[in-house]
Amino acid sequence: MKFGLAVPAYGSHADAGRICDLLVAADELGFDGAWSPDHVAIPDYATKVNLGPPFLEPLAACSWGL
């Protein structure tokens, strides 16, 4: 079995330092992969529940903290 994680791509957790720390910890713990979610459109009801800006574009976010 392989394990991975989703990289935070929105809201207050979408921070270069936090994402870098998360990925380093995941690597040290032996995780097999990391995924970046992408949303082309966010319905209004979702922003009221748990999705809030900023929304990171996955490919650009991969180079953000370098």
N, C-alpha and C positions, 0 to 999 in steps of 0.2 A: 504494500500500500504506500502511496506517495501523498505527501501533505504540502499544501501551499496556502497562500493567503491573498486577500484582496488589499491592494494599496489604497489608503484613504484618498479619495479624489474630490471631496467636496466638504464644505463646512469648515469648522475650526480645526479639524485634524489635517486639513490640506495645507501642511506646512513643511517646507523643505527639510528642516532639522528633524522634525518628528518622523517624517517618511524615511529619511536616511537612517535614523536610529532603529526604526522598525525593521528595515531591510537588513541591516547588519545583524540584529538580534536573530532574525529568521534564518539567516545564513549560518550563524554560529550554532543554532539549535538543529540544523540539518534539514530545514524545509527544502522542498524540491522546486518550488516555483513561486512566482508572485504575479498577480494579474492586476491590471489597471482597468477599472470600469469606465465606460464612456456612455454618455447620454446625449442623444441628438436633440431631444426635446424633453422638458420636464413639465408634467401636468401640474396645474395649480394646487390640487389637493396634496401632492407629494411634497411641495415646498412647505406646506403648513405642518406636515407630520415630522419629517426627518431630513429632507434634502434642502440645503441652503448654500448660497454662494460662499466662497468662490467655487467654480466647477473647473477642475483641471483637465486639459486636453492630454490624453495619455502619452503620446509621443513627445510632446514638449516637456511634460513632467519628468520623463526619464532622464533628461539632461539638466534639470533645474538645479540640483544641489552640487553639480560638479565644479 
